[in-house]
Amino acid sequence: MFVFLALITLTTCLQIPLNPTIDDFYNPPKDLETSQLGDVLKWRKMPFPVTSMFVNLPISNAWQISVRSQDTLNNSLAIVATILEPPNGDKNKLISHQAFENSPLLSCSPSYSMQVPSFETFQIQADLIFISGLLSQGWYVVVPDYEGPNSVFPVGRQSAYSVLDSIRGTIKFFNSTGNSTVKTALLGYSYGAVASLWASIVQPNYAPELELVGAAVGCTIPNITAFIEKVDEGPYSGLIVNIFNGLANEYRHFRDRLIHFGALQPLGCLFPICRKFFFQKMIGGVYDAQVLTDETIKETIEINNLLSTRAVPQIPVFLFHSKFNEMSPFLEILKLEKLWCSQLGVNLEIAEDMSYNHMVEAFSGMPAAITWIEKRWNNSTLGGCKHVHRLSNFEYPGIAPFLSQYFRSSLQMVLNNNRYFNNTTR
């Protein structure tokens, strides 16, 4: 009790939010089991302002909601999501933005980290640049902690459930009946893209009442094993630790098996863990060389691969990806395209460009994604599969000049002010 009180006192003195591990808002209420999926369990005004190190955020109000959801075994969970209201916003247009948290630690969750700008929470700072662009369109934005209270990165189905229940909760927050004319678009980059696509896949059976107009995603990861092999011995080697730790958080049998291939590594947010394991050899180094061929490890990873499910999105999908992406192999995108486009009813547009790294690709593709979503609000006709090659997705047709300039200047600002990217992405 003394330690708990000391932590609260220290937090108050330093004027920072309570860490989720000691913030009662993140704990489920007693009536969790009697609630329905998507019910709002608790809500509050954002304790501290959403803070960006790079841009001004056009936010008139911000709330946090705790929503009933479930894990992959259908056990009840309380998921926290952040709702952002723009000035003069249109409540009938909602973006569910899946941040690329990529971390197996609760204190890395978007709901907390967007209030605490630092190197430890830097992963949310790029996302806040994207979110500012969305808010400037007059769109409401909900940012779910889709990894849940156990931080289960990169578990596909739970991510999907959390996303969809957070949308349900947001609609109920503004309209207690849950019945509304709200149109929702999914948006995400990196693993945020994976969470968005899983949500689009399970939505017809899990949340058929939601009106999803489409999913706009960038640099998705169709094959986790291929991703691990690609980033090993590079600047993002630490992501392998986060993947293994996140899967261990959800699957006890995975955790029990993983310790046979190396000691459990410390939990950390994206950038600190990448710094700790910078350019280290993970497979055959930190972990035994056979870890990826073990049946338990392999099967657990495969059930969370987009390429391992025959189900496909039933909503239009816009997917931007660089041919030279140094993290998610482009060959896996082509496999996903072949798998999805072989099935009836798929609406997929792939915007391929030549961006030279993962971060540049995010900024060049985001204005195209926003432009694509704008068309979806207006029910523009889409059909079949389309794959277009461009030098840069800044050349995507119809991008508003101010949007292009905003993302170009924001990218330059991030690169100029963050030595990490300048030194590690060549």
C-alpha positions, 0 to 999 in steps of 0.5 A: 500500500505504501508503494502504491500511495508513493507512486500516486503522490509522485505522479501527481507531483510530476503532473503526468497521468497515472500509469495504466498499471495503477490507474483504476480506470483500466480495471474491469467493473464488477458487472463486466460479465453481465454487460454486452459486447460493445457496452460502455462500462466507464467513461471520463474526460481525458485526464491530460491533454493529447500531446504531440511533439510535432504538430498542433492537434485540432481537438475540441474534446477528448474522452476515454471509454472502457468497453466490454470486449473479449479475447480469442477464447471468448473471455470477457475483457475491458478495452480502453479507447480514446475518442477525439472530437474535432472542432465542428466535426461530423458525428456521422463520420468516424475513423477507427485509427489503429495505432502501431503500438507494436508492444507487449506492455500496457504502459505503451498503450495509445490511451496512455502514451498519447498523453506522455510524449517521450522516447519511450512512447515515441511510437504514438508521435507519428500516429498523432501526425496522422490523426491530426490530418484526420481531425483536420477533415472534420472527422471524429477519431477513435483510437482503441487500445486494441492489444487489450489489458494483456498487451497481446501483440500481435494477436489478430482476432483479439485485435479485431474484437477490440477494434469493433467493440470500441466502434460499438462503444463510441457509437453508444457513447454518443447515442445510448441506443447504439442505433445511428447513421454513423459511417466508420472507416478503418485506418492503420499503418504497420501492425495497425494495418493488420488489426484493421484488416483482421477487423474487416475480416471478422466484422460480418459475423462479429459486428454485422450492425456496423456500417463500415465503408472501408479499410485504408491501410499501409505496410501490412504484415501478412506473414509474421514469420517472413517479417521476423526473418526480414527485420532480424539483425537490423535496426528493428530486431527488437520487434522480434522480442516484442512479437514473442512476448506479446504472443506469450501474453496471450498463449500460455502454451506458447510461453511455456515452449518459448523458454526452451529456446532462450530466456524470456526477454524484458518487456518494452515499448517499440523504440526502447526495445529496438534500441536495446537490440539494435542490429542484434542477431535474434534467431540463432543469437538471442533465441535458438536457431530452431525457434521458428521451426518448433511446431508449437511456436510455428502454429501459434504464429500461423493462426495470427497470419493474414495469409493463413485464413481463407476469410477475406474482407467484405468491405473495400480495402485500400492498401499502400506499400513500398516495393522496397519496404525494409520490414514487411517483404513486398512478396508477401503483399503479392501473395495476399493480393493473389489469395484475396483476389481469387475470391468473389466479392473482394474490392482491393486497391493496392497503391505500390510505390518506391518509398525508400523506407518504412517511415517515409512510406507511411507519410507518402501513403497517408494522404492517399489513404485519406483521399480514398476514405473521402470517396468512400464517405460519398459511396463511390463505386468500387469493384474487383482488384486494382494494382497501380505502381507509382514513384511515390504515393504522393502522386495518388490522384485527387490528393488536396494540395494542403494535405500533400504539403502537410504530410511532406513537411511533417515527414521532413520535420520528423526526419530532421528531429529524430536521429534514430531514423537518420542513422538507421534507415538508409 
